[in-house]
Amino acid sequence: MYETILVPTDGSEAAMEAAKHAYSLGERYNATVHVLAVVEQSESASIVGRGDEKLETLREEGTDSTKRLVEEAQSRDIDALGAVEVGDPDRAILKYGNEHDIDLIVMSTNARSGVGRFLRGSVTEKVIRDGDIPVLAVQR
């Protein structure tokens, strides 16, 4: 049913919970799990004069997050790949999904909350609304 599953991560506990569901599906369907961290451009440019330095720090954090999840998947004998992209999270997730023929996106519903969610909206909601790839939204 599923050959490729995408699990976006921001390093949060909520993303880790979503990854557990992706692993379960990966095991069941012998699917490859793709782990994607997206560095938001607005965050990387928030420190005037230090945008490049901040971007590199955020990339490293994204790389660490994806590496942990890929290693966890591989320890369960699941084929897994990791990637880090820069841009708007919802757009980057959908672009990656389309470019890699992803069959299912598994993501958390509540990594962002409060004012950030109000101002920018939920990434999960945007992926569901704007994409044509099925989404399993995991609520903690």
Contacts in CASP RR format, 6 or more apart in sequence:
PFRMAT RR
TARGET T0000
AUTHOR 0000-0000-0000
METHOD contacts of the structure
MODEL  1
MYETILVPTDGSEAAMEAAKHAYSLGERYNATVHVLAVVEQSESASIVGR
GDEKLETLREEGTDSTKRLVEEAQSRDIDALGAVEVGDPDRAILKYGNEH
DIDLIVMSTNARSGVGRFLRGSVTEKVIRDGDIPVLAVQR
1 29 0 8 1.000
1 103 0 8 1.000
2 25 0 8 1.000
2 26 0 8 1.000
2 29 0 8 1.000
2 31 0 8 1.000
2 103 0 8 1.000
2 104 0 8 1.000
3 29 0 8 1.000
3 31 0 8 1.000
3 32 0 8 1.000
3 101 0 8 1.000
3 103 0 8 1.000
4 31 0 8 1.000
4 32 0 8 1.000
4 34 0 8 1.000
4 100 0 8 1.000
4 101 0 8 1.000
4 102 0 8 1.000
4 103 0 8 1.000
4 104 0 8 1.000
5 22 0 8 1.000
5 25 0 8 1.000
5 26 0 8 1.000
5 31 0 8 1.000
5 32 0 8 1.000
5 33 0 8 1.000
5 34 0 8 1.000
5 102 0 8 1.000
5 103 0 8 1.000
5 104 0 8 1.000
5 105 0 8 1.000
5 106 0 8 1.000
6 22 0 8 1.000
6 33 0 8 1.000
6 34 0 8 1.000
6 35 0 8 1.000
6 36 0 8 1.000
6 93 0 8 1.000
6 96 0 8 1.000
6 97 0 8 1.000
6 100 0 8 1.000
6 102 0 8 1.000
6 104 0 8 1.000
6 105 0 8 1.000
6 106 0 8 1.000
6 133 0 8 1.000
7 15 0 8 1.000
7 18 0 8 1.000
7 19 0 8 1.000
7 22 0 8 1.000
7 33 0 8 1.000
7 34 0 8 1.000
7 35 0 8 1.000
7 36 0 8 1.000
7 69 0 8 1.000
7 105 0 8 1.000
7 106 0 8 1.000
7 107 0 8 1.000
8 15 0 8 1.000
8 18 0 8 1.000
8 35 0 8 1.000
8 36 0 8 1.000
8 37 0 8 1.000
8 38 0 8 1.000
8 89 0 8 1.000
8 93 0 8 1.000
8 105 0 8 1.000
8 107 0 8 1.000
8 123 0 8 1.000
9 15 0 8 1.000
9 16 0 8 1.000
9 18 0 8 1.000
9 19 0 8 1.000
9 35 0 8 1.000
9 36 0 8 1.000
9 37 0 8 1.000
9 62 0 8 1.000
9 65 0 8 1.000
9 66 0 8 1.000
9 69 0 8 1.000
10 37 0 8 1.000
10 38 0 8 1.000
10 65 0 8 1.000
10 89 0 8 1.000
10 111 0 8 1.000
11 37 0 8 1.000
11 61 0 8 1.000
11 62 0 8 1.000
11 65 0 8 1.000
12 108 0 8 1.000
12 111 0 8 1.000
13 140 0 8 1.000
14 108 0 8 1.000
14 109 0 8 1.000
14 110 0 8 1.000
14 111 0 8 1.000
14 138 0 8 1.000
14 140 0 8 1.000
15 65 0 8 1.000
15 107 0 8 1.000
15 108 0 8 1.000
15 111 0 8 1.000
16 69 0 8 1.000
17 108 0 8 1.000
17 138 0 8 1.000
17 140 0 8 1.000
18 106 0 8 1.000
18 107 0 8 1.000
18 108 0 8 1.000
18 138 0 8 1.000
19 35 0 8 1.000
19 69 0 8 1.000
19 72 0 8 1.000
19 73 0 8 1.000
19 106 0 8 1.000
21 106 0 8 1.000
21 136 0 8 1.000
21 138 0 8 1.000
22 33 0 8 1.000
22 73 0 8 1.000
22 106 0 8 1.000
23 33 0 8 1.000
23 72 0 8 1.000
23 73 0 8 1.000
23 76 0 8 1.000
23 78 0 8 1.000
25 31 0 8 1.000
25 104 0 8 1.000
25 106 0 8 1.000
25 136 0 8 1.000
26 32 0 8 1.000
26 33 0 8 1.000
26 73 0 8 1.000
26 78 0 8 1.000
27 76 0 8 1.000
27 77 0 8 1.000
27 78 0 8 1.000
31 78 0 8 1.000
31 79 0 8 1.000
31 103 0 8 1.000
32 78 0 8 1.000
32 79 0 8 1.000
32 80 0 8 1.000
32 81 0 8 1.000
33 70 0 8 1.000
33 73 0 8 1.000
33 78 0 8 1.000
33 79 0 8 1.000
33 80 0 8 1.000
33 81 0 8 1.000
34 80 0 8 1.000
34 81 0 8 1.000
34 82 0 8 1.000
34 83 0 8 1.000
34 96 0 8 1.000
34 97 0 8 1.000
34 100 0 8 1.000
34 102 0 8 1.000
35 65 0 8 1.000
35 66 0 8 1.000
35 69 0 8 1.000
35 70 0 8 1.000
35 73 0 8 1.000
35 80 0 8 1.000
35 81 0 8 1.000
35 82 0 8 1.000
35 83 0 8 1.000
36 66 0 8 1.000
36 82 0 8 1.000
36 83 0 8 1.000
36 84 0 8 1.000
36 85 0 8 1.000
36 92 0 8 1.000
36 93 0 8 1.000
36 96 0 8 1.000
37 61 0 8 1.000
37 62 0 8 1.000
37 63 0 8 1.000
37 65 0 8 1.000
37 66 0 8 1.000
37 83 0 8 1.000
37 84 0 8 1.000
37 85 0 8 1.000
38 84 0 8 1.000
38 85 0 8 1.000
38 86 0 8 1.000
38 87 0 8 1.000
38 88 0 8 1.000
38 89 0 8 1.000
38 92 0 8 1.000
38 93 0 8 1.000
39 55 0 8 1.000
39 58 0 8 1.000
39 59 0 8 1.000
39 62 0 8 1.000
39 84 0 8 1.000
39 85 0 8 1.000
39 86 0 8 1.000
39 87 0 8 1.000
40 58 0 8 1.000
40 87 0 8 1.000
40 88 0 8 1.000
40 89 0 8 1.000
41 86 0 8 1.000
41 87 0 8 1.000
41 88 0 8 1.000
43 54 0 8 1.000
43 58 0 8 1.000
44 51 0 8 1.000
44 54 0 8 1.000
44 55 0 8 1.000
44 58 0 8 1.000
44 86 0 8 1.000
45 51 0 8 1.000
45 54 0 8 1.000
45 55 0 8 1.000
46 54 0 8 1.000
47 53 0 8 1.000
47 54 0 8 1.000
55 86 0 8 1.000
59 84 0 8 1.000
59 86 0 8 1.000
62 84 0 8 1.000
63 84 0 8 1.000
66 82 0 8 1.000
66 83 0 8 1.000
66 84 0 8 1.000
67 82 0 8 1.000
69 80 0 8 1.000
69 82 0 8 1.000
70 80 0 8 1.000
70 81 0 8 1.000
70 82 0 8 1.000
73 79 0 8 1.000
73 80 0 8 1.000
74 80 0 8 1.000
83 96 0 8 1.000
85 92 0 8 1.000
85 95 0 8 1.000
85 96 0 8 1.000
86 92 0 8 1.000
89 123 0 8 1.000
90 123 0 8 1.000
90 126 0 8 1.000
90 127 0 8 1.000
90 130 0 8 1.000
93 105 0 8 1.000
93 107 0 8 1.000
93 123 0 8 1.000
93 127 0 8 1.000
94 127 0 8 1.000
94 130 0 8 1.000
94 131 0 8 1.000
94 133 0 8 1.000
96 102 0 8 1.000
97 105 0 8 1.000
97 133 0 8 1.000
98 133 0 8 1.000
102 133 0 8 1.000
103 133 0 8 1.000
103 134 0 8 1.000
104 133 0 8 1.000
104 134 0 8 1.000
104 135 0 8 1.000
104 136 0 8 1.000
105 127 0 8 1.000
105 133 0 8 1.000
105 134 0 8 1.000
105 135 0 8 1.000
105 136 0 8 1.000
106 135 0 8 1.000
106 136 0 8 1.000
106 138 0 8 1.000
107 123 0 8 1.000
107 124 0 8 1.000
107 127 0 8 1.000
107 135 0 8 1.000
107 136 0 8 1.000
107 137 0 8 1.000
107 138 0 8 1.000
108 124 0 8 1.000
108 137 0 8 1.000
108 138 0 8 1.000
108 139 0 8 1.000
108 140 0 8 1.000
109 122 0 8 1.000
109 124 0 8 1.000
109 137 0 8 1.000
109 138 0 8 1.000
109 139 0 8 1.000
109 140 0 8 1.000
110 139 0 8 1.000
110 140 0 8 1.000
111 123 0 8 1.000
112 120 0 8 1.000
112 121 0 8 1.000
112 122 0 8 1.000
112 123 0 8 1.000
124 135 0 8 1.000
124 137 0 8 1.000
127 135 0 8 1.000
128 135 0 8 1.000
128 137 0 8 1.000
END
